[in-house]
Amino acid sequence: MKHRFIIILALATLFATGCNSDKKSGTMTFNIEGTFANAADKMLYIEEMTPDNGPHFVDSIKCDKDGHFSYKGTMGYQTFFNLHSSEYDYIVLLPNDGEKININGDANDLGTTYMVEGSPESRLMWQIQSYINDANRTIADIAQKDRQNRETLSETEYENAHRITDSIFIAEHKLVSVMFLNFIEDNSGSLSTLYAVDAPFNHTGRVFYAESDFEVFETVLEGLMRQIPDNPHTQYYQTRVERARSARMMAQQQQQAGQEFIVE
């Protein structure tokens, strides 16, 4: 998602006046207002996350000398918006029509410091980010302990200690999985569940995988189809799940055919 942001950042800087002609036209409106520490005269950038997860640059916002900013947005349907303070530091908002969203945090570490009010589903996105932040901190502690053990223990002692840290890591993944499963059940039909089912774990991994957790993906789709079947995000996700279902069925058929061949 971020590989295009460098280009976007360069273009946005070139047009630092924040021309609004690129803003997506639509019938729904929302307002964002807030104050960030360490953001005096700093530029912020708004991207819409399109249904295929491609970022679309929407606008730039300049904070005043106190780090205060305001923005009025429009959308044709409920969708996700990224608010960037830097190339890799961003938050995800999920506005609804007519909402007045208030955000505060530290522009130098926005993803772990921000708070949001005035938008229930943006608040759900904050809850997801909080789960991820907590898991990342726990994993970082486990990794640090493992490095310390490797440096200070004998080979045999380290092997025993490593089994313990591995078990703690596995337990953390199970805990996070349960938290996200509860979130998906509690917020069935909300677009926020799309982010919950695709949540990262340990930076390079994920909480859920289609191969082993396909029923979770289907549960998310069932809720979306019940509540917002015409939303483009729902429609794109339906196609994604149907393709995964087909691939899953084909793999099962191939496995069954292989087993039958062996039996014969």
C-alpha positions in Angstrom: 0.0 0.0 0.0 2.8 2.4 0.8 5.0 2.0 -2.3 2.9 4.6 -4.1 2.9 7.1 -1.3 6.3 8.5 -2.1 5.0 9.6 -5.5 1.8 10.9 -4.0 3.8 12.8 -1.3 5.9 14.4 -4.0 2.9 15.5 -6.0 1.2 16.7 -2.9 4.2 18.8 -1.9 4.4 20.3 -5.4 0.8 21.5 -5.0 1.2 22.5 -1.4 -1.8 24.9 -1.6 -4.0 21.8 -1.3 -6.1 22.1 -4.5 -9.5 20.6 -3.8 -10.2 19.8 -7.5 -9.0 16.2 -6.9 -11.5 15.6 -4.0 -13.9 12.8 -4.8 -17.3 14.1 -5.6 -20.3 12.5 -3.8 -23.5 13.0 -1.9 -22.2 12.2 1.6 -20.2 14.8 3.6 -18.1 14.6 6.8 -15.8 17.0 8.7 -12.5 16.2 10.4 -10.9 18.6 12.9 -8.1 18.1 15.3 -4.8 19.1 16.8 -1.6 17.2 16.7 1.5 17.7 18.8 4.7 18.3 16.8 2.6 19.4 13.7 3.2 23.1 13.6 2.9 24.2 9.9 3.0 20.5 8.9 1.3 19.0 5.9 -1.2 16.1 6.3 -2.4 14.0 3.4 -5.8 12.3 2.8 -6.1 9.1 0.8 -9.2 7.1 0.0 -8.7 3.3 0.2 -10.6 2.1 -2.9 -12.4 -1.3 -2.7 -9.4 -3.1 -4.3 -7.2 -1.6 -1.5 -5.6 0.8 -3.9 -4.8 4.2 -2.4 -6.2 7.3 -4.1 -4.8 10.7 -3.2 -7.7 13.0 -2.2 -6.3 16.2 -0.7 -3.6 17.8 1.5 -4.2 19.7 4.7 -1.8 22.2 6.3 -1.8 22.5 10.1 -1.5 25.9 11.6 1.2 27.0 14.0 -0.6 25.2 16.9 -0.9 21.9 15.0 -4.6 22.5 14.4 -6.3 21.4 11.1 -9.7 21.0 9.7 -11.1 19.3 6.5 -14.4 18.8 4.8 -14.7 15.6 2.8 -17.3 14.1 0.5 -17.9 10.5 -0.6 -20.4 8.7 -2.8 -20.6 5.7 -0.4 -19.1 4.8 2.9 -15.4 4.1 2.5 -12.0 4.2 4.2 -9.7 7.2 4.4 -6.1 7.3 5.4 -4.8 10.4 7.2 -1.0 10.6 6.9 1.4 12.5 9.0 4.4 10.9 7.2 5.1 8.2 4.7 4.7 5.3 7.0 2.7 6.8 9.9 -1.0 7.0 9.3 -4.5 6.3 10.7 -7.5 4.9 9.1 -10.9 6.6 9.4 -14.3 5.2 8.5 -16.7 8.2 8.3 -20.4 8.2 7.9 -22.6 10.9 6.5 -22.8 14.1 8.5 -20.2 13.2 11.1 -17.9 15.7 12.8 -14.8 13.8 13.6 -12.3 15.0 16.1 -8.8 13.6 16.3 -5.8 14.4 18.5 -2.4 12.7 18.8 1.3 13.2 18.2 2.3 13.7 14.5 5.6 12.0 15.2 3.9 8.8 16.3 0.4 9.1 15.0 -0.5 5.4 14.8 0.1 4.7 18.5 -1.0 8.0 20.0 -4.1 9.1 18.2 -7.6 9.3 19.6 -10.8 9.8 17.6 -14.3 10.9 18.6 -17.5 11.8 16.8 -17.4 8.8 14.4 -18.5 5.4 15.9 -17.0 3.4 13.0 -13.8 5.4 13.0 -13.7 4.6 16.7 -13.9 0.9 15.7 -10.9 1.4 13.4 -9.1 2.9 16.4 -10.0 -0.2 18.4 -8.5 -2.5 15.7 -5.3 -0.4 15.7 -5.1 -0.6 19.5 -5.2 -4.4 19.3 -2.4 -4.4 16.7 -0.3 -1.9 18.7 -0.7 -4.0 21.9 0.3 -7.2 20.0 3.3 -5.5 18.4 4.6 -4.3 21.8 4.2 -7.8 23.3 6.0 -9.4 20.3 8.8 -6.9 20.5 9.2 -7.8 24.2 9.3 -11.5 23.3 11.9 -10.9 20.6 14.1 -8.8 22.9 14.0 -11.5 25.5 14.9 -14.1 22.9 17.9 -12.1 21.7 19.0 -11.6 25.3 18.8 -15.3 25.9 20.7 -16.1 22.7 23.5 -13.8 23.8 23.8 -14.8 27.5 22.8 -18.5 27.7 24.6 -21.7 26.6 23.3 -23.5 23.6 21.3 -26.0 25.6 19.9 -23.4 27.9 18.9 -21.2 25.0 17.1 -24.1 23.3 15.0 -24.6 26.4 14.4 -20.8 26.8 13.5 -20.5 23.1 10.8 -23.1 23.5 9.3 -21.0 26.2 9.4 -17.7 24.2 7.9 -19.6 21.2 5.0 -20.8 23.4 4.4 -17.3 24.6 4.4 -16.1 21.0 1.8 -18.8 20.0 -0.3 -17.9 23.0 -0.3 -14.2 22.0 -1.4 -15.1 18.5 -4.3 -17.2 19.9 -5.3 -14.3 22.2 -5.3 -11.8 19.4 -7.3 -14.2 17.2 -9.9 -14.4 19.9 -10.0 -10.6 20.3 -10.6 -10.1 16.6 -13.1 -12.9 16.4 -15.1 -11.2 19.1 -14.8 -7.9 17.3 -16.1 -9.4 14.1 -19.1 -10.9 15.9 -19.9 -7.8 17.8 -19.7 -5.5 14.8 -21.2 -7.7 12.1 -22.1 -5.8 9.0 -19.6 -2.9 9.6 -16.9 -2.2 7.0 -14.5 -2.2 9.9 -14.7 -6.0 10.0 -12.9 -6.0 6.6 -9.9 -4.5 8.4 -10.3 -6.9 11.3 -10.2 -10.0 9.1 -7.1 -8.7 7.3 -5.3 -7.5 10.4 -1.5 -8.0 10.5 0.3 -10.0 13.1 4.1 -9.6 13.8 4.4 -7.2 10.9 5.0 -9.9 8.2 2.2 -12.3 9.3 -1.5 -12.1 9.7 -4.1 -13.0 12.3 -6.2 -15.0 9.9 -5.4 -16.9 6.8 -7.9 -18.0 4.1 -6.5 -21.5 4.1 -7.0 -22.2 7.8 -9.6 -19.6 8.8 -11.8 -19.5 5.8 -15.0 -19.6 7.9 -14.0 -16.2 9.5 -13.8 -14.6 6.0 -17.3 -16.1 5.2 -18.7 -14.7 8.5 -17.5 -11.2 7.6 -19.1 -11.5 4.1 -22.4 -12.7 5.6 -22.6 -9.6 7.8 -21.7 -7.2 5.0 -24.2 -8.8 2.6 -26.9 -8.5 5.2 -26.2 -4.9 6.1 -24.6 -3.1 3.1 -24.8 -5.4 0.1 -24.6 -2.6 -2.5 -21.4 -1.0 -1.0 -18.5 -1.4 -3.5 -16.3 -2.7 -0.7 -18.8 -5.4 0.0 -19.1 -6.3 -3.7 -15.3 -6.5 -4.2 -15.0 -8.6 -1.0 -17.7 -11.0 -2.2 -15.7 -11.6 -5.4 -12.6 -12.1 -3.3 -14.3 -14.7 -1.0 -15.9 -16.5 -3.9 -12.5 -16.9 -5.6 -11.0 -18.2 -2.4 -13.8 -20.6 -2.0 -13.4 -21.9 -5.5 -9.6 -22.3 -5.0 -10.3 -24.1 -1.7 -12.8 -26.5 -3.3 -10.4 -27.2 -6.1 -7.5 -28.0 -3.7 -9.8 -30.3 -1.7 -10.9 -32.1 -4.8 -7.3 -32.5 -5.9 -6.3 -33.8 -2.5 -9.2 -36.2 -2.5 -8.3 -37.4 -6.0 -4.7 -38.0 -4.9 -5.8 -40.0 -1.9 -8.2 -42.2 -4.1 -5.3 -42.8 -6.5 -3.1 -44.0 -3.7 -5.8 -46.3 -2.3 -6.2 -47.9 -5.7 
